[in-house]
Protein backbone atom coordinates (compact mmCIF):
# COMPACT_ATOMS: atom_id res chain seq x y z
CA UNK A 1 0.00 0.00 0.00
CA UNK A 2 1.37 3.39 -0.98
CA UNK A 3 0.54 6.71 0.59
CA UNK A 4 1.19 10.19 -0.69
CA UNK A 5 3.47 12.43 1.33
CA UNK A 6 1.35 14.47 3.68
CA UNK A 7 -1.57 12.01 3.58
CA UNK A 8 -0.70 10.58 7.02
CA UNK A 9 -2.05 12.78 9.82
CA UNK A 10 0.67 14.35 11.99
CA UNK A 11 1.27 12.44 15.19
CA UNK A 12 1.97 13.62 18.71
CA UNK A 13 3.62 11.58 21.43
CA UNK A 14 3.32 11.36 25.21
CA UNK A 15 6.96 10.27 25.55
CA UNK A 16 9.88 10.79 23.19
CA UNK A 17 13.18 9.05 24.00
CA UNK A 18 16.31 10.32 22.22
CA UNK A 19 19.58 8.53 22.98
CA UNK A 20 22.94 9.76 21.66
CA UNK A 21 21.63 12.22 19.09
CA UNK A 22 22.40 15.54 20.76
CA UNK A 23 25.83 14.18 21.66
CA UNK A 24 26.66 14.23 17.93
CA UNK A 25 25.13 17.41 16.50
CA UNK A 26 26.76 20.75 15.63
CA UNK A 27 25.36 23.91 17.17
CA UNK A 28 22.66 24.78 14.62
CA UNK A 29 21.40 21.22 14.28
CA UNK A 30 21.35 20.87 18.06
CA UNK A 31 18.67 23.57 18.18
CA UNK A 32 16.90 22.45 15.01
CA UNK A 33 16.41 18.89 16.23
CA UNK A 34 15.30 20.11 19.64
CA UNK A 35 12.59 22.22 18.01
CA UNK A 36 11.52 19.38 15.75
CA UNK A 37 11.26 16.75 18.47
CA UNK A 38 9.81 19.04 21.11
CA UNK A 39 7.13 20.04 18.63
CA UNK A 40 5.96 16.42 18.42
CA UNK A 41 4.91 16.25 22.08
CA UNK A 42 1.33 16.11 23.27
CA UNK A 43 0.28 18.87 25.71
CA UNK A 44 1.22 16.58 28.63
CA UNK A 45 4.15 14.92 26.90
CA UNK A 46 7.79 14.68 27.98
CA UNK A 47 11.01 14.28 26.03
CA UNK A 48 14.02 12.48 27.50
CA UNK A 49 17.34 12.94 25.73
CA UNK A 50 21.02 12.34 26.42
CA UNK A 51 23.84 14.89 26.28
CA UNK A 52 27.58 14.54 26.75
CA UNK A 53 28.51 17.17 29.35
CA UNK A 54 31.51 19.48 28.98
CA UNK A 55 32.99 17.76 32.05
CA UNK A 56 33.90 14.93 29.65
CA UNK A 57 35.98 17.15 27.37
CA UNK A 58 39.46 15.79 26.62
CA UNK A 59 42.33 17.26 28.66
CA UNK A 60 43.39 20.63 27.37
CA UNK A 61 40.07 21.42 25.68
CA UNK A 62 38.10 24.22 27.34
CA UNK A 63 34.39 24.91 26.94
CA UNK A 64 33.59 28.24 25.24
CA UNK A 65 31.15 30.78 26.60
CA UNK A 66 28.46 29.33 24.33
CA UNK A 67 28.56 26.12 26.36
CA UNK A 68 28.81 23.82 23.34
CA UNK A 69 31.89 22.18 21.84
CA UNK A 70 31.64 20.34 18.53
CA UNK A 71 34.22 18.22 16.75
CA UNK A 72 33.66 16.64 13.34
CA UNK A 73 35.33 13.43 14.46
CA UNK A 74 33.05 10.47 15.16
CA UNK A 75 32.74 6.70 14.83
CA UNK A 76 30.50 7.09 11.75
CA UNK A 77 32.50 7.56 8.57
CA UNK A 78 29.38 7.64 6.38
CA UNK A 79 28.08 10.97 7.67
CA UNK A 80 29.68 14.30 6.89
CA UNK A 81 31.53 16.16 9.63
CA UNK A 82 29.27 19.15 9.02
CA UNK A 83 26.21 17.27 10.31
CA UNK A 84 27.56 14.55 12.62
CA UNK A 85 30.49 14.43 15.01
CA UNK A 86 31.08 14.61 18.75
CA UNK A 87 29.30 17.20 20.90
CA UNK A 88 29.72 18.38 24.48
CA UNK A 89 27.17 20.77 25.99
CA UNK A 90 26.70 22.24 29.46
CA UNK A 91 23.40 22.57 31.29
CA UNK A 92 22.95 26.24 30.44
CA UNK A 93 23.25 25.47 26.71
CA UNK A 94 20.70 22.66 27.00
CA UNK A 95 18.28 24.93 28.85
CA UNK A 96 18.56 27.57 26.14
CA UNK A 97 17.77 24.99 23.48
CA UNK A 98 14.70 23.74 25.35
CA UNK A 99 13.52 27.28 26.07
CA UNK A 100 13.82 28.23 22.41
CA UNK A 101 12.03 25.07 21.26
CA UNK A 102 9.18 25.54 23.73
CA UNK A 103 8.84 29.28 23.31
CA UNK A 104 9.43 29.87 27.00
CA UNK A 105 10.47 28.25 30.26
CA UNK A 106 9.48 24.63 30.77
CA UNK A 107 10.13 22.08 33.55
CA UNK A 108 13.53 20.48 32.96
CA UNK A 109 15.30 17.91 35.10
CA UNK A 110 18.93 16.85 34.69
CA UNK A 111 20.01 13.33 35.66
CA UNK A 112 23.79 13.33 35.80
CA UNK A 113 25.60 10.36 34.23
CA UNK A 114 22.31 8.47 33.95
CA UNK A 115 23.00 6.90 30.55
CA UNK A 116 25.64 4.18 30.95
CA UNK A 117 27.16 6.25 33.76
CA UNK A 118 28.54 8.57 31.08
CA UNK A 119 26.05 10.85 29.34
CA UNK A 120 23.61 13.04 31.25
CA UNK A 121 19.89 12.58 30.71
CA UNK A 122 17.51 15.53 30.54
CA UNK A 123 13.74 15.28 30.90
CA UNK A 124 11.72 18.24 29.61
CA UNK A 125 7.95 18.66 29.80
CA UNK A 126 5.58 20.33 27.37
CA UNK A 127 3.26 21.48 30.15
CA UNK A 128 4.68 24.46 32.11
CA UNK A 129 2.91 23.13 35.22
CA UNK A 130 4.22 19.56 34.94
CA UNK A 131 5.87 18.38 38.17
CA UNK A 132 9.12 16.47 37.54
CA UNK A 133 10.25 16.42 41.17
CA UNK A 134 9.77 12.64 41.40
CA UNK A 135 12.89 12.28 39.26
CA UNK A 136 14.98 13.60 42.14
CA UNK A 137 15.03 10.04 43.48
CA UNK A 138 16.34 8.52 40.24
CA UNK A 139 19.12 5.99 40.88
CA UNK A 140 21.86 4.84 38.52
CA UNK A 141 22.76 1.69 40.42
CA UNK A 142 26.16 0.07 40.72
CA UNK A 143 28.89 0.28 38.09
CA UNK A 144 32.43 -0.89 37.57
CA UNK A 145 34.96 -2.59 35.35
CA UNK A 146 37.44 -5.44 35.14
CA UNK A 147 40.68 -3.81 34.03
CA UNK A 148 43.02 -6.78 34.21
CA UNK A 149 42.64 -10.56 34.04
CA UNK A 150 45.52 -13.00 33.93
CA UNK A 151 45.99 -16.73 34.41
CA UNK A 152 49.60 -17.83 34.71
CA UNK A 153 51.06 -21.00 36.26
CA UNK A 154 47.69 -21.89 37.76
CA UNK A 155 47.31 -18.51 39.47
CA UNK A 156 44.30 -16.37 38.52
CA UNK A 157 44.59 -12.61 39.09
CA UNK A 158 41.82 -10.05 38.54
CA UNK A 159 41.84 -6.28 39.07
CA UNK A 160 39.19 -3.62 38.56
CA UNK A 161 36.95 -1.11 40.25
CA UNK A 162 33.37 -1.01 41.51
CA UNK A 163 31.25 1.80 42.94
CA UNK A 164 27.94 3.63 42.75
CA UNK A 165 27.42 7.20 41.60
CA UNK A 166 24.45 7.27 43.97
CA UNK A 167 26.12 6.00 47.15
CA UNK A 168 29.86 6.14 46.49
CA UNK A 169 31.79 3.08 47.55
CA UNK A 170 30.39 -0.44 47.47
CA UNK A 171 31.48 -2.94 50.10
CA UNK A 172 32.66 -5.77 47.91
CA UNK A 173 32.74 -7.49 44.56
CA UNK A 174 31.38 -11.00 44.12
CA UNK A 175 33.72 -13.16 42.05
CA UNK A 176 32.56 -16.57 40.85
CA UNK A 177 35.30 -18.85 39.51
CA UNK A 178 34.13 -22.14 37.98
CA UNK A 179 31.08 -22.09 40.22
CA UNK A 180 32.87 -21.16 43.44
CA UNK A 181 31.78 -17.81 44.86
CA UNK A 182 34.24 -15.48 46.59
CA UNK A 183 33.80 -12.05 48.19
CA UNK A 184 36.48 -9.48 47.35
CA UNK A 185 36.57 -6.21 49.29
CA UNK A 186 37.07 -2.85 47.59
CA UNK A 187 39.30 -0.14 49.08
CA UNK A 188 42.29 0.07 46.75
CA UNK A 189 43.13 3.61 45.68
CA UNK A 190 41.81 4.54 42.23
CA UNK A 191 42.28 8.29 41.81
CA UNK A 192 41.73 7.84 38.06
CA UNK A 193 38.18 6.63 38.67
CA UNK A 194 37.43 9.51 41.04
CA UNK A 195 38.81 11.98 38.50
CA UNK A 196 36.91 10.45 35.57
CA UNK A 197 33.57 10.74 37.35
CA UNK A 198 34.34 13.92 39.27
CA UNK A 199 33.43 12.17 42.53
CA UNK A 200 35.95 11.97 45.39
CA UNK A 201 33.92 9.16 46.99
CA UNK A 202 35.21 6.81 44.30
CA UNK A 203 38.87 7.35 45.21
CA UNK A 204 39.11 3.89 46.84
CA UNK A 205 36.88 1.96 44.47
CA UNK A 206 39.61 -0.45 43.39
CA UNK A 207 39.69 -4.19 44.06
CA UNK A 208 42.09 -7.06 43.45
CA UNK A 209 41.37 -10.79 43.53
CA UNK A 210 43.78 -13.74 43.40
CA UNK A 211 43.24 -17.48 43.68
CA UNK A 212 45.04 -20.71 42.81
CA UNK A 213 43.17 -23.03 40.46
CA UNK A 214 43.09 -26.80 40.59
CA UNK A 215 46.27 -28.50 39.44
CA UNK A 216 46.61 -28.55 35.66
CA UNK A 217 43.86 -25.98 35.03
CA UNK A 218 44.51 -23.85 31.96
CA UNK A 219 41.31 -21.80 31.96
CA UNK A 220 38.62 -20.54 34.31
CA UNK A 221 35.08 -19.31 33.78
CA UNK A 222 34.72 -16.05 35.69
CA UNK A 223 31.68 -13.97 36.65
CA UNK A 224 32.32 -10.72 38.54
CA UNK A 225 29.50 -8.54 39.86
CA UNK A 226 28.73 -6.01 42.56
CA UNK A 227 25.75 -4.50 44.37
CA UNK A 228 24.95 -0.96 45.44
CA UNK A 229 23.89 -0.22 49.01
CA UNK A 230 20.30 -0.42 47.77
CA UNK A 231 20.89 -3.91 46.37
CA UNK A 232 21.07 -2.94 42.68
CA UNK A 233 23.34 -5.39 40.90
CA UNK A 234 25.82 -4.72 38.11
CA UNK A 235 27.68 -7.28 36.03
CA UNK A 236 31.36 -6.33 35.72
CA UNK A 237 32.62 -9.27 33.68
CA UNK A 238 31.62 -12.70 32.43
CA UNK A 239 33.82 -14.93 30.32
CA UNK A 240 36.59 -17.49 30.16
CA UNK A 241 40.10 -16.51 31.23
CA UNK A 242 42.75 -18.68 29.59
CA UNK A 243 46.35 -19.25 30.54
CA UNK A 244 48.88 -16.90 29.01
Secondary structure as the mmCIF struct_conf table of DSSP 4:
data_model
#
loop_
_struct_conf.conf_type_id
_struct_conf.id
_struct_conf.beg_label_comp_id
_struct_conf.beg_label_asym_id
_struct_conf.beg_label_seq_id
_struct_conf.end_label_comp_id
_struct_conf.end_label_asym_id
_struct_conf.end_label_seq_id
TURN_TY1_P TURN_TY1_P1 UNK A 5 UNK A 6
BEND BEND1 UNK A 8 UNK A 8
HELX_LH_PP_P HELX_LH_PP_P1 UNK A 9 UNK A 10
STRN STRN1 UNK A 13 UNK A 18
BEND BEND2 UNK A 20 UNK A 21
TURN_TY1_P TURN_TY1_P2 UNK A 22 UNK A 23
BEND BEND3 UNK A 24 UNK A 24
HELX_RH_AL_P HELX_RH_AL_P1 UNK A 27 UNK A 38
TURN_TY1_P TURN_TY1_P3 UNK A 39 UNK A 40
STRN STRN2 UNK A 41 UNK A 51
HELX_RH_3T_P HELX_RH_3T_P1 UNK A 54 UNK A 56
HELX_LH_PP_P HELX_LH_PP_P2 UNK A 57 UNK A 58
TURN_TY1_P TURN_TY1_P4 UNK A 59 UNK A 60
HELX_LH_PP_P HELX_LH_PP_P3 UNK A 61 UNK A 64
TURN_TY1_P TURN_TY1_P5 UNK A 65 UNK A 66
BEND BEND4 UNK A 67 UNK A 67
STRN STRN3 UNK A 68 UNK A 71
BEND BEND5 UNK A 72 UNK A 72
BEND BEND6 UNK A 75 UNK A 75
TURN_TY1_P TURN_TY1_P6 UNK A 77 UNK A 78
BEND BEND7 UNK A 79 UNK A 79
TURN_TY1_P TURN_TY1_P7 UNK A 81 UNK A 83
BEND BEND8 UNK A 85 UNK A 85
STRN STRN4 UNK A 86 UNK A 89
HELX_RH_AL_P HELX_RH_AL_P2 UNK A 91 UNK A 102
TURN_TY1_P TURN_TY1_P8 UNK A 103 UNK A 103
BEND BEND9 UNK A 104 UNK A 104
STRN STRN5 UNK A 108 UNK A 115
TURN_TY1_P TURN_TY1_P9 UNK A 116 UNK A 118
STRN STRN6 UNK A 119 UNK A 125
BEND BEND10 UNK A 126 UNK A 127
TURN_TY1_P TURN_TY1_P10 UNK A 128 UNK A 129
HELX_RH_3T_P HELX_RH_3T_P2 UNK A 133 UNK A 137
STRN STRN7 UNK A 142 UNK A 152
TURN_TY1_P TURN_TY1_P11 UNK A 153 UNK A 154
STRN STRN8 UNK A 155 UNK A 164
TURN_TY1_P TURN_TY1_P12 UNK A 165 UNK A 167
STRN STRN9 UNK A 168 UNK A 169
BEND BEND11 UNK A 171 UNK A 171
STRN STRN10 UNK A 172 UNK A 177
TURN_TY1_P TURN_TY1_P13 UNK A 178 UNK A 179
STRN STRN11 UNK A 180 UNK A 185
STRN STRN12 UNK A 188 UNK A 188
HELX_RH_AL_P HELX_RH_AL_P3 UNK A 191 UNK A 197
TURN_TY1_P TURN_TY1_P14 UNK A 198 UNK A 198
HELX_RH_3T_P HELX_RH_3T_P3 UNK A 200 UNK A 202
TURN_TY1_P TURN_TY1_P15 UNK A 203 UNK A 204
STRN STRN13 UNK A 206 UNK A 212
HELX_LH_PP_P HELX_LH_PP_P4 UNK A 213 UNK A 214
TURN_TY1_P TURN_TY1_P16 UNK A 215 UNK A 216
STRN STRN14 UNK A 219 UNK A 227
TURN_TY1_P TURN_TY1_P17 UNK A 229 UNK A 230
STRN STRN15 UNK A 233 UNK A 242
STRN STRN16 UNK A 243 UNK A 243
#
